[in-house]
Amino acid sequence: MKLFDKFEAVKFPEENLIFITKNEYLYYIYNPKYKSWKKHKNAGNDQITVSNYPDVSKEELIKALGGLFPKKETDFIRCCNISQLHTGDLLNLLKENYSNYMSDDEIYYSVDRFLSESNIYYKSYLKLKDLFDIANTTKQNNEQILTQIKELCFDVVGRDIFKKEIEIIDGHDCSSYFWTRPVRVIDFSDTNGIDNIAEMGSAEISIEENDVDQYLTPFLYKYFDNELEANKKRVDYHGDDDEQPSYLSDFEWYLTHNFYTFSSVENMLKDIKDTMNALSTGRENEFTDKLKEKRGFATYELVYAKNLTAEQIKEYNENRPQKDNTEKELIIDFYRRFIYRMEYMMKVGEEKGYNLISFMGP
């Protein structure tokens, strides 16, 4: 039975279940025996051929939902055990239940960040729900709510996740981030081949590419070694289709390993420590001037932008930022955290048999 937004409801007779799909991908499952709904663990990734399954009747579906005919996805989400839901599901419930507060962009962002940083998502959701319920009853304003959310978050997470900082994410972030991790080459015939490099994902960190460009490239470019065998053997898949493969050289920005020995990383960290000292004392070294130069997307020449006139584009290009005005305290704090993670990465990497560090762009 077709529902809304390409959602459909079908039966799985062999197991006496009801499947809820979207674009033929499985999302929700109802078990009539236990009268229970659950969100599929691999929701949105397991595809079924809906036409091969019999339709659910409207009466059956209404009965399964306790007398309600579904009009939106949250009608299914509400029937699931909240401990099984993802942060996005919980966020959607809060957005729907407390639209008077969640329509405020700052509150929405704070709630989203709070849920994503929580170890046990649904516990934080329940605490937020209580907070919003009290706020509705006592007619609190958005500023009061925002303050309470941040205080609650600190109590639950144990740190201030809203403080201004240059972010380092533990693990692998698939958006516009550089990935840094210990690696080992297992086949030197092509060190750009995905199956030729062993990666230690458990020690990986992710840093937004603009931050890498601004704060790390002066060091990464200095210590990149073109003569290191791992770097020399990176096959260029966009090269000519000759019998002899062509190879990449220099630091590559996108989806390519840039390899560093542990010793080169140690020397890089020495330079970073000296730069931290230079920034804090006001002296100059070979990197302080480079850090003042603005890099990243903000400096790129704009060719086209939606809703901008040619005159506006010209004005933007003429006023692109040339200098970086990041507070030195933020840069020093970022370097301190980066050094800690890199030193830890090399220690555990060496312990597990890895001998290189890879920096790979998005």
Salt bridges, closest charged atoms under 4 A:
GLU8 OE1 - LYS2 NZ 3.70
ASP46 OD2 - HIS40 NE2 2.70
GLU60 OE2 - LYS11 NZ 3.10
ASP75 OD1 - LYS72 NZ 3.18
ASP89 OD1 - LYS39 NZ 2.79
GLU96 OE2 - ARG78 NH2 2.69
GLU117 OE2 - ARG113 NE 3.39
GLU117 OE1 - ARG159 NH2 2.59
ASP133 OD2 - LYS129 NZ 3.73
GLU165 OE1 - ARG337 NH2 3.92
GLU167 OE2 - ARG113 NH2 3.51
ASP170 OD1 - ARG341 NE 3.22
GLU199 OE2 - ARG181 NH2 3.55
GLU199 OE2 - HIS257 NE2 3.27
GLU204 OE2 - HIS172 ND1 2.67
GLU204 OE2 - ARG181 NH1 3.09
GLU227 OE1 - LYS232 NZ 3.93
GLU229 OE2 - LYS233 NZ 3.71
ASP271 OD2 - LYS222 NZ 2.91
ASP274 OD1 - ARG283 NH2 2.54
GLU284 OE2 - LYS292 NZ 3.57
GLU286 OE2 - LYS222 NZ 3.00
ASP289 OD1 - LYS292 NZ 3.82
GLU293 OE1 - ARG295 NH1 3.68
GLU318 OE2 - LYS314 NZ 2.39
ASP324 OD1 - LYS294 NZ 3.23
GLU327 OE2 - LYS164 NZ 3.35
ASP333 OD1 - ARG336 NH2 2.50
ASP333 OD2 - ARG337 NE 3.01
GLU343 OE2 - LYS273 NZ 3.17
